[in-house]
């Protein structure tokens, strides 16, 4: 039995994601596809457009066999920690034979070579990196420049987000000395940051474009979403996935950063006196800047625009603000050098599965080094005190998300302890 793992956000699930799953099965002979998916908040420092259970359902309808939640600490971290946290989880399950990821270049040897180079980081590269950082450029830009100075063939790799994640996945596999083999599917269609829905059937639109279309609908009509309003997204998603997405959009508006403006403002005002440098990714200088700009706070996205600069990107700011809102402090493990770092993953929480994947679930339960959580009611018994506290942070994050959803649709807050895994026949 061969099992492929995929790390994803599915925000939302679209035809490009379905293509990756089908190509992975076809080209690797994988019997099952296991997805490690971000929960209610995603890597760029934003809420997912719809909750993790809706996105789990779309993933299963789109071809995945089981979905495991990536803990919020890693789901809302920079690419390096996002990738290493997810790979640590997959490796702990002792189930996957390969890790499949999309990439703009589709060149696995080049990606793995770049990963090995960055994993070993010779002194010349480190010196160049620090030199560019001292000039006031952002870390992503400094790393591209330093890598280009070392070998120009790597420079274009770091200009594309999926290539970057692919490199980080391979770095994490190297660090873990994992037997899991990397495999890449060349990305087809629109660029990751392309916000335009394409009309071509063979040219997959990005999740960014689908989200933008959904937000545009909301801005035009704040009443209930009509059936016809989402038709612009229909051709870009598998039909069953679109039906699930449409049903959610009719009952709850698409979630966005500014839906969390009020609770964030309260948190910032409450803690301004003590500062924010204990929070993940927040330096003392950035903490001071947040405090000095607080009197002009208007909302989440506007505050990100106020705080961004040449050396601190919008995405970095957005993640920091989300860390503050979600009470995510810097773990000690994040302070260690990459090669010495061992990220803490005490459990695997099952969000959903296909009934036909019973053999996959059985293998995970039998092989895994960490507990597989299928019912939250069992978690306290299965986990250490530290592990249960880690899980409670995920529950807290989902509660913050659901409170914001409830405020928009005036419904009942989803109770994590009463939510069973999504099961698809």
N, C-alpha and C positions, 0 to 999 in steps of 0.2 A: 504494500500500500504506500503510494507516494503522496506527500502532502506539501502543498505550496502555501506560503504565508504572504499576505499583502498588508502593508501598513497604509492606512487611509484616513481621510476625513469624510468623504462623500457628502460634500456640503454645497449642493445636494448631489445625489448619484445621477450620472448621465451616461450617454452612450459610449463615451470614451472609457469610462470605468468598466462597463460591460465588455468592451473590446479587450481591455487588459486581462480580465478574468478568462475570457474565452481563448485568447492567444496563449495565455499561460498554460491552460489545460491542454491545448492542442500541441504546443511545442515542447512541453516538458513531460507529458504523460501523467500529469497530476490527477489523482483520483478525487482529491478534496482540496478546496481552497478555504483557508482559515484567514479571516480578516481581523487585524488589530486596529480598532477605530477610536478616534477621539470621541470624548463624551459631548457635553453640551457647550463647551468652549473650544476654540480651535487655535492652531499654532500662530497665526498672525495677530493674536491678541484681540479676538472678537467672539461674540456668541455665534453658535451655529445657526443657520437660517431656520432650522426646525430641530426638535429635540432628538436625542440619541436613539430613542425607540422607533421613531418614524424613519430615521436614517438607517437603522438596523433592518427594518422591514424592507426598505428599498434595496439594501445590499443583498439580502437573501432572495428577493424577487429578481434581482439582477444577476444572480449566478453564484453568490457566495454560499458556503455550506455552514459556516458558523461565524459569529462575531463576538470578539472579546473587547472589553473597554480598555483603552489606554488611560492609565491614571492621569488625573487633571494636572498634576505637577509636571509631567512630561508633555502632555498634550498642548500646554500653553507655554512651552519653552522654546528657545532658539533651536535652529536646525540640528545642531550637534547633540543637545540633550534630548530633543524630541526623538531623534533617530536612536540614540543609545538606550533611552528608556524603553522604546518599543522593541528593539533587538534583544535587550535583556529579558523582557517578558517572553518573547518568542523562544529564546534559548532556554528559559526556565521551564517551559512547557515540555521540552524534550520530545517534540512531536513533528515539527516541520523539517522537511528535507531541503527545501530551498526557499529563498526570499525573492519574490518578484516585485519589481518596481518599474514605474514608467520613467523615461528619460527623453530629453529632447534630442540627444545625439544617437542613442541606440547602440553605442560602442562600449560594450562591457569591458573589454581589455583596457581601454583608455581610462574608464571610470575606476577600475580596480587599481590601475597603476597610479592614478592621482591620489586615491585613498591611501595607498601604501606610502606614497611620498609625504602626504600630510600627517600620517600616523607617526612617521619617524622624524619629521621636522628637523632637518639639519640646521646647523648654526647659521649658515648663510641666509636661509629662509627666515629664521626667527629674527635675525638682525634687520633684514629688509622689512619685515612686518612691523617691528617696533618703530622703525624709521618713518614709515608712512603714517602710523598712528600718531606719532609726535607732531606730524604736520597738520593734524586736526581732521583727517578724513575718517569716515565711519569704518568700523571693523570689517564689514563685508567688502567695501571698496579696497581697504588696505590689503586684505588677503588676496584679492584678485591681482592687485599690482605686484605683490610679493611673489605670488606664484608665477605670474608672467615673467618676472625678472629671473626666476629660476629656470623656467622652461616655457616658452611661448605656446607650445601645443596644449597646455592646460588652461590658457587664459579664457577661451570661449566657454569652457565647461562651467566655470563659476559665474557666467553671465545668465544662466538659465536655472530657475528654481528647482525643477525636477532633477536636473543633473547634480545640483548641490546636495539634495537629499539622498540621491543615489550614492554619491561619494561618502556621505555621512553614514549611510547604512553599511557600506563596505568597511569603513573605518571601525564601526562598532563591532562588526563580525570579527575583524582582526583582533581587536582588543579583548574580545571574549574568547578568542581561540575556538570559535564555534565551528562545528562541522557543516553547518547550514551553508549551502551554496547560493551565491547571488545570481539573479537572472533579470535581464531588463527587456522591456517591451518599448520600442520606439514610439514616442508620442505622435499621434496623428491629429491634424486639425489645428485649432486655434491655439495661440500662445496662452500660457497660464494667466497672464494679466490682460488678455484681450477681452474687452467688455461688450463686444458686438456679437450678436447671435448670427451665425452664418446660415445661409439658405441651402447650402450644399449638403446632401444626405451623407456623402462620404467624408465630410469635413467636420469633425466633432467640435462643437462649441465648448467653451470652458465653463467650469462651475461659476467663475466670476461673472460671466455674461448672463447665466441663468439667474444668479442672485440679483444682478442689476435689473433684469427684466421684472423680477418679482417685486423689488423695491419701487420700481417705477409705477407699477400697478397700485401699490399702496399710496403713493404720493398723489395719484390722480383721484382715488376714491377710497376714503377711509371707512366706508360702510362695508358690509359683507362682500367678499370677493365673489364675483359671478363666474359661472362655468366658462364663459367665453373669454374672460379676462386673462386666463393663464394659457390660452391656446398658443401664444407665441413660444412657450417653452415645450409644448407637447412633442414636437418633432425631434427634440434634442435629448429626450429621455426614453428609455424603454417603456412601453405602454403601461405595464403593471406598476412600474416605479412612478410614472407620472400620475397614475390614478391615486396612489398613496400620497404623493406630494400634494396633489390638488385637494384631496380631502382635508389634509392638514391646513392648507392655506385658507380653506373656507371656514375652518373652525378657529384658527389662530393666525394672526397676521405674521408675515415673515419677521424674524427677530433680527435686530441690528444693534450696533454699539450704543446709539443714543437712547435706546430703551432702558439703559442702565445709568443714565445721566444723574438722576436724583439720588439713588443709593450711593453712587460713587462720590457725588458732591458731599453727602453727609459724612462718608468715611474720611474724605480728605479734610473736611472741617474739624472732625472729631480728633484727628491725630496730627494736625499741622504743628502743634506745639512741640511734640516729640520727634517729628520728622519721619521720613519714610525709608531711610537707608537700610533698614533691616529686611525690607522686602526684596524679593528676587529681581535681579537686573537693575536695581536702583542704587546708583552711586550717591555719595554725599552731595556732590555738585548738582546732580539731577534732583535730589530731594529739596535742596535749597531753591532750585528754580521752580519746582512745583509750588512751594510755599509762597514764593514771591509773586507768582502769576495767579494764585488762588482767588484774589479779589475780582479778577476778570473772567472767572469761570462761567461759561454759558452752557456747556454740554460736553459729552464725552469726545466726540470727533473734533469739535472746535478747540478743545483743550489740547488735543494731540497736535493740531496744527500750530497752536501757540508755542508748544514746547519743543517741537522738532527743530533740528539745526543741521549744520553741515556734518557734524560728527556723531549725531544721534538721530537715527532714522524714525520716521513716523511709526513703523511697525514696532520698533523697540519701545517707543513711548506708549503705544497702545497696550503692549504686553505688560509693561510696568504698571500702568493704571489698572489693568485687570488683576494683576497680582495683589495690588493694594485692596481692591474691592473684594477679592476672594480670600484675602488674609493668607497669602502664600509667601512665607518667609524663605530666605536662602538656606537650603540644607547644607550641612557640613560637607557632604559628598560632592557638592558642586564646586567646592573650593580647591579640590585636588586636581593635579595634572591629569590629562586625558588617559594616559597609559596606566595610571595608578588608581583611577576612579572605578568604584564599584557601586552602581546605582541600586537603590533599594526598591525591589518589587516583591512584596510579600504575598500576593495573591493574583489570580486571574478571574475577573468577573465576566461571566457569560451573559451577553445581552440578547442573544437569539441564535437559532439554529434551524436547519431543515430536518424534517423527520427522517429523511434518507441518510443523514450524516451520523447515525448512531455509532458506527464503527470509529469515526473520528473522535466523538465525545468519549468513547470507551478508551481509546488510546491516550487521550489527554489525561483522563482521570488516573490511568494506570502508570503513565510515564512521568507525569509532572512532578517537579521538585517543590512546587508551591500549590496550595489549595485552589481548587476550581470552585468558585462561589456561584451557585445557581440560585440560592435563596438568601436574601440579606438576613433573614431571621437566624440562619445557621452561622453567620460570619463570626460573631463574637466567640462562639465555641471553637471554631476552626482556626482562628488567628490568635497570635500573641497580642499582648496589650498594645505594643507598638504598631503591629500590623493592623489592628482594628482602628487605631487612631488615624492611620494613613487612609483607610477606607472611609472613615467618617469625613475626611476632607473632601473626598469625591462626592459624598452625599450632600455635604454643605454646598458645594458648587452647583449641583443639580437643583437644590432648593432655591438658591438665588436665581437661577435661570427660570425655574417654574413660577416663582413669585412674579417675575417680570412678565411672563406669558399671561398669568392670571390677571395682572393689572390691565393688559391690553384687551383680553377677551371676556373678562369678568366671569370666569368660570371657576372650577375647583382646582386647587393646586394638586399636581400629580404627586402621589406618595410613593417614594422609592421602595419602602418596605412592603407595599402592596402590589408592586409591579412585577409580574412574572416575565421570564425571558420570552421574546417573540418566537413563535413556532410556525414555520411554513410547511405545509404538506409536501 
